[in-house]
Amino acid sequence: MAHQFECDEPDCDFLVRSSSNEEVIQFARAHLRDVHGGRVESSDIDGGIERSDAA
């Protein structure tokens, strides 16, 4: 099962997709911190992760 996270900030095209939920959270947290200057809890990111059958 694939997991993906797409940044919902205006004018941001960041998208991460992986078979590992933990990897998606790791990359999303780094993106939000480095690009948008924000800190976010893993549980908040987990709510924005989409799951699909395609990898």
URJOGI-V129170 format. One record per helix or strand of 3 or more residues. SS is the DSSP state (@ for helix, = for strand). FROM is the first residue (numbers start at 1). LEN is the number of residues. Records with the same first field share a line. If there is no record, write none. Layout:
BEGIN
SS: FROM-LEN / FROM-LEN
END
This chain:
BEGIN
=: 2-5 / 15-4 / 50-3
@: 21-16 / 42-5
END
